[in-house]
C-alpha cells in the first residue's frame, strides 16, 4: 500500500511538472507584449527594454521557466508583473471564496444525486421514476450560466420571483461576516450543485438498474429483505467504487464550473481573478493560477485512486 501511494505521488508530481511546462509554453506564444502592457502606450522603446530587463523577460524562455519552477519548489509563486503584490497571498484570499463554493456545490450535488438516483432506479417502471430520470437528463444538458440565470430569476433577492437569496455580491470583510458570506454562496452553490447532481443522479440510477437483476440481490430478497433494503445494503455498496469515480469526475468539472459561476454572481474568487489577469496579460499570475487549478484536479484524482485501493480488497489482492 505504501509503495502504491508513493508511486501515485510520483505520478502526481510528474503531472504537475508536465502541466507547468505546457502552461508556461502556451502563455508565452500568445500574441502581445507584456512589457508594453506594463509600460503603457506612452512608454518609449528604452523604457520597454528596461522593463524587460527588470522582470527577466529578456532572458531565454528556458531560464524563465526554470526560475519560475525554482520558486514553486520553494512555495514562492512570485510577484504580479502589473501590481508587484505577492501572488501567493492573493491566491490564498481568492481560494477562501472558491474552495467553500466548490465544497458547498459538491455537497448539494451528492445530496441530490445519490438519493434521487437510488429512488428513480427502484421506480424505473413507474411514471415518477421515469419523470425524475427525464428531468435529470434535461437539467444535465443546461449550461451552468443558464442555470444560474434561471435561479437568479426564481430565487434571487431583488429580482427573483421568490426573493429569498442575494443574487450578487460578497461581503467586503469576507468571512469576518460569516452569515453574509455563507448567504452569498448559497445561490452559486445551488447552481453548480443542481447541474452536477443531475449527472450523478443518472449514473447512480444506471448502477442501481444494473444491480437489480444480480444474484446477490435475489439472494438477499430470498432471505427476507425487501427489494429496497437489498439494494441499499448490498447493491449500493457494490456500486460505490464506480459512483465515487463519477463524483470525483464531477468534482473536477465543478472546479471549472465555479470559474464561470463566480463571474455570474460577482464573487471575488479564483475564476474572476483568472479572467481579469488573462485580459491584462499578467503572465506570472495566470500561469500560477492555471497550475493551481490543475493541481486541484490532479489531487482529486490522486485521492480517489488511493481511496479505491483502501476500500476495494480486489485491487489489493491483484497488486499482491
TAFENBEL-V523363 format. One record per pair of residues at least 12 apart in sequence whose C-alpha atoms are under 10 Angstrom apart, sorted by the first residue. I is the first residue (numbers start at 1). GAP is how many residues later the second one is. D is the distance in Angstrom with one decimal. If there is no record, write none. Layout:
BEGIN
I/GAP/D
I/GAP/D
END
This chain:
BEGIN
1/305/8.9
1/308/7.9
1/309/8.3
1/315/7.8
1/318/9.0
1/319/9.5
4/301/9.8
4/302/8.2
4/305/8.8
4/312/9.8
4/315/9.0
5/297/8.8
5/298/9.7
5/300/9.1
5/301/6.8
5/304/9.4
8/293/9.7
8/294/6.7
8/295/9.5
8/297/8.2
8/298/8.1
9/290/9.4
9/293/7.5
11/287/9.6
11/291/8.9
12/283/8.4
12/286/6.6
12/287/7.4
12/289/8.9
12/290/7.0
13/282/9.2
13/285/9.3
13/286/10.0
15/279/9.2
15/280/8.5
15/283/7.6
16/275/7.4
16/276/9.2
16/278/7.7
16/279/6.5
16/282/8.0
16/283/9.9
17/52/8.7
17/274/9.4
19/268/9.9
19/271/9.1
19/272/6.8
19/275/7.6
19/276/8.8
20/45/8.8
20/48/9.5
20/49/8.1
20/267/7.7
20/268/8.6
20/270/8.7
20/271/6.2
20/272/9.7
20/274/9.3
20/275/9.8
21/41/9.8
21/44/7.7
21/45/9.8
21/48/9.2
21/266/9.8
21/270/9.8
22/265/9.7
22/269/9.8
23/263/9.0
23/264/6.1
23/265/9.0
23/267/7.4
23/268/7.3
24/37/9.0
24/38/9.9
24/40/9.3
24/41/7.0
24/44/9.3
24/259/8.6
24/260/8.8
24/262/9.4
24/263/6.3
24/264/9.3
24/266/9.9
24/267/9.4
25/36/8.5
25/37/9.7
25/40/8.8
25/262/9.7
26/261/9.5
27/251/9.6
27/254/8.9
27/255/10.0
27/256/6.8
27/257/9.3
27/259/8.4
27/260/7.5
28/33/8.3
28/255/8.1
30/251/9.3
31/250/9.8
32/249/8.1
33/15/9.6
33/19/9.8
33/24/10.0
33/248/8.5
34/14/9.4
34/17/9.3
34/18/8.5
34/23/8.5
34/47/8.5
34/48/9.2
34/246/8.7
34/247/6.4
34/248/7.3
34/249/7.7
35/12/9.0
35/13/5.8
35/14/7.9
35/15/8.9
35/16/5.9
35/17/5.9
35/18/9.5
35/19/9.9
35/20/8.7
35/22/7.9
35/23/9.9
35/46/9.0
35/47/9.6
35/246/9.9
36/12/6.2
36/13/9.4
36/15/8.6
36/16/9.2
37/44/9.7
37/45/8.3
37/243/7.6
37/244/7.6
37/245/8.9
38/13/7.8
38/14/9.7
38/43/7.4
38/44/6.0
38/45/9.2
38/242/9.2
38/243/9.3
38/244/8.9
39/12/7.3
39/13/9.9
39/43/9.3
51/30/9.9
55/24/10.0
55/26/7.5
68/216/8.3
68/219/9.7
68/220/9.3
72/216/8.9
75/13/8.3
76/12/7.0
77/12/9.3
77/14/9.6
77/207/8.1
77/208/8.1
77/210/9.6
77/211/6.7
77/212/9.6
78/206/7.5
78/207/8.2
78/210/8.9
79/205/7.6
79/206/7.7
80/197/9.6
80/202/6.8
80/203/8.4
80/204/6.5
80/205/5.9
80/206/9.4
81/200/9.1
81/201/5.9
81/202/7.5
81/203/6.9
81/204/7.8
82/195/9.5
82/198/8.4
82/199/9.0
82/200/6.5
82/201/9.5
82/202/9.7
82/203/9.5
83/199/9.3
86/199/9.5
87/197/8.5
87/198/6.4
87/199/9.9
87/201/8.1
87/202/9.0
88/197/9.3
88/200/8.9
88/201/9.7
90/180/9.5
90/183/9.3
90/195/9.7
91/178/8.7
91/179/7.2
91/182/8.8
91/194/9.1
91/197/9.0
91/198/7.7
91/201/9.2
92/177/9.7
92/178/9.4
93/81/9.3
93/175/8.9
93/176/8.0
93/177/9.0
94/173/9.3
94/174/6.3
94/175/4.4
94/176/5.3
94/177/8.7
94/178/9.0
94/179/7.6
95/173/9.2
95/174/6.2
95/175/6.2
95/176/9.7
96/78/8.6
96/79/8.3
96/172/9.4
96/173/7.6
96/174/9.2
97/73/9.0
97/77/8.4
97/78/8.8
97/84/8.8
97/85/9.8
97/88/8.4
97/165/9.2
97/170/7.5
97/171/6.9
97/172/5.2
97/173/7.8
98/87/9.5
98/157/8.4
98/160/7.2
98/161/8.4
98/164/8.2
98/169/8.6
98/170/8.4
98/171/5.2
98/172/6.1
98/173/7.9
98/174/10.0
99/156/8.7
99/159/9.4
99/170/8.8
99/171/9.1
100/82/8.8
100/85/8.1
100/89/9.0
101/81/9.1
101/83/9.7
101/84/6.2
101/85/8.2
101/86/9.8
101/87/7.4
101/88/5.8
101/89/9.6
101/91/9.2
101/92/9.8
101/153/9.6
101/154/9.2
101/157/7.4
101/160/9.6
101/161/9.1
101/166/9.8
101/168/9.1
102/83/9.7
102/86/9.5
102/87/7.2
102/90/8.5
102/91/8.8
102/149/7.9
102/150/9.7
102/152/6.6
102/153/6.5
102/154/9.7
102/155/9.1
102/156/6.8
103/86/8.4
103/90/9.6
103/148/8.9
103/151/9.4
103/152/9.7
104/78/9.7
104/81/8.1
104/82/7.8
104/84/9.1
104/85/5.6
104/86/8.1
104/88/9.3
104/89/7.7
105/80/9.2
105/81/8.5
105/82/9.5
105/83/7.8
105/84/4.2
105/85/6.3
105/86/7.7
105/87/5.7
105/88/4.3
105/89/8.1
105/90/9.5
105/91/8.3
105/92/9.0
105/146/8.9
105/149/7.6
105/150/9.6
105/152/10.0
105/153/8.8
106/83/8.0
106/84/9.4
106/86/8.0
106/87/5.8
106/88/9.3
106/90/7.8
106/91/8.0
106/141/8.4
106/142/9.6
106/144/8.2
106/145/6.5
106/148/7.4
106/149/9.7
107/82/8.8
107/83/9.6
107/86/7.3
107/90/9.1
108/78/9.8
108/81/7.3
108/82/6.6
108/83/9.3
108/84/8.4
108/85/4.8
108/86/6.9
108/87/9.8
108/88/8.8
108/89/7.1
109/80/9.1
109/81/8.4
109/82/9.7
109/83/7.8
109/84/4.3
109/85/5.8
109/86/7.6
109/87/5.6
109/88/3.7
109/89/7.5
109/90/8.7
109/91/7.3
109/92/8.7
109/138/8.7
109/141/8.9
109/142/9.3
109/145/9.7
110/83/8.0
110/84/9.4
110/86/8.6
110/87/6.1
110/88/9.5
110/90/7.3
110/91/8.5
110/137/7.7
110/140/10.0
111/82/9.1
111/83/9.7
111/86/7.8
111/89/10.0
111/90/9.8
112/81/8.2
112/82/7.4
112/84/9.3
112/85/5.7
112/86/7.7
112/88/8.5
112/89/7.4
113/23/9.1
113/80/9.2
113/81/8.4
113/82/9.7
113/83/8.1
113/84/4.5
113/85/5.9
113/86/7.4
113/87/5.0
113/88/4.0
113/89/7.7
113/90/8.7
113/91/7.5
113/92/9.1
113/134/9.6
114/83/8.0
114/84/9.5
114/86/6.7
114/87/5.8
114/88/9.1
114/89/8.9
114/90/6.2
114/91/8.4
114/122/9.7
114/129/8.7
114/133/9.8
115/86/7.9
115/89/8.7
115/90/9.5
116/13/9.1
116/16/7.8
116/17/9.0
116/20/9.6
116/81/9.4
116/82/9.1
116/84/9.4
116/85/6.2
116/86/9.0
116/88/8.5
116/89/8.1
117/12/9.2
117/15/8.7
117/16/8.1
117/19/9.4
117/80/9.5
117/81/8.8
117/82/9.6
117/83/7.5
117/84/4.2
117/85/6.2
117/86/7.4
117/87/4.9
117/88/4.4
117/89/8.1
117/90/8.8
117/91/8.0
117/92/10.0
118/83/7.9
118/84/9.5
118/85/9.8
118/86/6.3
118/87/5.7
118/88/9.1
118/89/8.6
118/90/6.4
118/91/9.0
118/110/9.1
118/113/8.5
118/114/8.3
118/117/9.9
118/118/8.2
119/13/9.1
119/82/9.5
119/85/9.5
119/86/7.9
119/89/9.2
119/109/9.0
120/12/6.4
120/13/6.6
120/81/8.6
120/82/9.0
120/84/9.2
120/85/6.3
120/86/9.6
120/88/9.0
120/89/9.5
121/12/8.6
121/80/9.4
121/81/9.0
121/82/9.9
121/83/7.8
121/84/4.6
121/85/7.0
121/86/8.2
121/87/5.5
121/88/5.8
121/89/9.3
121/90/9.8
121/91/8.9
121/110/9.9
122/83/8.2
122/86/7.3
122/87/7.6
122/90/8.4
122/105/8.3
122/106/7.1
122/109/8.5
123/82/9.7
123/86/9.7
124/81/8.5
124/82/9.9
124/84/9.8
124/85/8.0
129/76/9.6
132/66/9.6
132/69/9.2
132/70/9.5
133/65/8.8
133/68/8.0
133/69/6.7
133/72/8.1
134/68/9.3
135/63/8.3
135/67/10.0
136/58/9.2
136/59/8.5
136/60/9.8
136/61/8.3
136/62/4.7
136/63/7.2
136/64/9.2
136/65/7.0
136/66/6.8
137/58/9.8
137/61/6.9
137/62/7.6
137/64/9.1
137/65/7.3
138/57/9.6
138/60/8.5
139/55/7.7
139/56/6.0
139/57/9.0
139/58/9.1
139/59/6.2
139/60/8.5
140/54/8.4
140/55/5.3
140/56/7.0
140/57/8.1
140/58/5.3
140/59/5.8
140/60/9.4
140/61/9.6
140/62/9.1
141/54/8.1
141/57/9.1
141/58/9.1
142/53/7.3
143/48/10.0
143/49/9.6
143/52/8.1
143/114/9.5
144/44/9.8
144/47/6.8
144/48/6.4
144/49/9.7
144/50/9.3
144/51/6.9
144/52/9.2
144/110/9.9
144/113/6.9
144/114/9.1
144/116/7.6
144/117/7.3
144/120/9.8
145/46/8.3
145/47/9.1
145/112/8.9
145/115/7.0
145/116/6.7
145/118/9.4
145/119/7.1
145/120/9.9
146/45/9.1
146/118/9.9
147/41/9.7
147/43/9.3
147/44/6.0
147/45/8.1
147/47/8.5
147/48/7.6
147/114/9.7
148/19/9.4
148/39/7.9
148/40/7.0
148/41/9.5
148/42/8.4
148/43/5.2
148/44/8.0
148/46/10.0
148/47/9.8
148/112/9.8
148/113/7.3
148/116/7.5
148/117/8.4
149/18/9.4
149/42/8.8
149/112/9.9
149/115/8.2
149/116/9.4
150/41/9.0
151/14/9.8
151/16/8.7
151/36/7.3
151/37/8.9
151/39/8.3
151/40/7.1
152/12/10.0
152/13/8.6
152/14/8.6
152/15/5.8
152/16/9.0
152/35/7.7
152/36/9.3
152/39/9.4
152/112/9.9
152/113/9.1
153/14/8.9
155/12/7.9
155/32/8.0
156/12/8.3
156/31/7.8
164/19/9.9
164/23/9.7
165/18/6.9
165/19/7.5
165/20/9.4
165/21/7.6
165/22/6.7
166/14/9.3
166/17/7.1
166/18/6.0
166/19/8.9
166/20/8.7
166/21/7.6
166/99/9.4
167/16/9.6
167/17/7.4
167/18/9.3
167/19/9.4
167/20/6.9
167/21/8.5
167/97/9.3
167/98/6.5
167/99/9.0
168/16/6.9
168/17/9.1
168/19/8.9
168/20/9.1
168/94/9.5
168/95/9.9
168/96/8.1
168/97/4.7
168/98/5.7
168/99/7.4
169/12/9.1
169/14/10.0
169/15/6.6
169/16/9.2
169/93/9.9
169/96/6.6
169/97/5.6
169/98/6.1
169/99/8.5
170/12/9.0
170/13/8.8
170/14/5.8
170/15/8.1
170/95/8.9
170/96/7.6
170/97/6.0
170/98/7.3
170/99/9.9
171/12/9.8
171/13/8.0
171/96/9.5
171/97/9.8
172/96/9.7
174/94/9.5
184/81/8.6
184/82/9.8
184/83/8.3
185/77/9.5
185/80/8.9
185/82/8.4
187/74/9.8
187/78/8.5
188/70/8.2
188/72/10.0
188/73/6.2
188/74/7.5
188/76/8.6
188/77/6.9
188/78/10.0
188/79/9.1
189/65/9.9
189/69/8.6
189/72/8.7
191/66/9.5
191/67/9.5
191/70/7.8
192/61/9.6
192/62/6.7
192/63/9.6
192/65/6.8
192/66/7.2
192/68/9.8
192/69/7.6
193/57/9.8
193/58/9.9
193/61/8.2
193/64/10.0
195/55/9.8
195/59/9.4
195/62/9.8
196/51/8.8
196/53/9.9
196/54/6.2
196/55/8.3
196/57/8.2
196/58/7.2
196/61/9.4
197/50/9.0
197/53/8.5
199/47/8.6
199/48/9.1
199/51/7.9
200/43/7.8
200/44/9.7
200/46/6.8
200/47/6.7
200/49/9.8
200/50/7.8
201/42/9.8
203/39/9.0
203/40/7.3
203/43/7.6
203/44/9.6
204/32/8.6
204/35/8.1
204/36/9.1
204/38/8.9
204/39/6.5
204/42/9.1
206/33/9.9
207/28/8.3
207/29/8.0
207/31/9.2
207/32/6.2
207/33/9.1
207/35/8.3
207/36/8.0
208/23/7.4
208/24/9.4
208/27/6.8
208/28/7.0
208/30/9.8
208/31/7.8
209/22/9.9
209/26/9.6
210/25/9.0
210/29/9.3
211/19/9.9
211/20/7.5
211/23/8.9
211/24/5.6
211/25/8.1
211/27/8.4
211/28/8.0
212/15/8.3
212/16/9.7
212/18/9.0
212/19/7.2
212/23/7.5
214/21/8.7
216/14/8.5
216/15/9.6
216/18/7.6
216/19/8.3
217/12/9.5
217/13/5.7
217/14/6.7
217/15/10.0
217/16/9.3
217/17/7.0
217/18/6.9
218/12/8.2
218/13/9.9
220/13/9.0
220/14/8.1
238/74/9.8
240/68/9.6
240/71/9.7
240/72/10.0
241/63/9.2
241/64/10.0
241/66/8.9
241/67/6.5
241/68/9.9
241/70/8.3
241/71/7.9
242/66/9.4
244/60/7.4
244/61/9.9
244/63/9.1
244/64/8.5
245/55/10.0
245/56/8.6
245/59/6.8
245/60/8.7
245/62/10.0
245/63/8.8
247/57/9.5
248/49/8.9
248/52/6.5
248/53/6.9
248/55/9.0
248/56/6.8
248/57/9.9
249/48/8.8
249/51/8.5
249/52/8.1
249/55/9.7
251/45/9.8
251/46/8.0
251/49/7.7
251/50/9.7
252/41/9.3
252/42/9.1
252/44/7.9
252/45/5.2
252/46/8.5
252/47/9.6
252/48/7.2
252/49/8.5
253/44/8.6
254/43/9.8
255/15/9.9
255/16/9.3
255/38/7.5
255/39/9.4
255/41/8.2
255/42/7.7
256/15/8.3
256/37/8.2
256/38/9.6
256/41/9.4
257/14/9.0
258/12/8.6
258/13/6.8
258/14/9.7
259/12/3.8
259/13/6.8
259/14/9.1
259/15/8.2
259/16/8.5
260/12/8.1
260/15/9.4
263/12/8.4
270/19/7.6
270/20/9.7
270/22/9.8
270/23/8.8
271/18/9.2
271/22/9.8
273/12/9.3
273/13/8.9
273/16/8.7
274/12/6.3
274/13/9.5
274/14/9.8
274/15/6.7
274/16/8.0
277/12/9.4
END
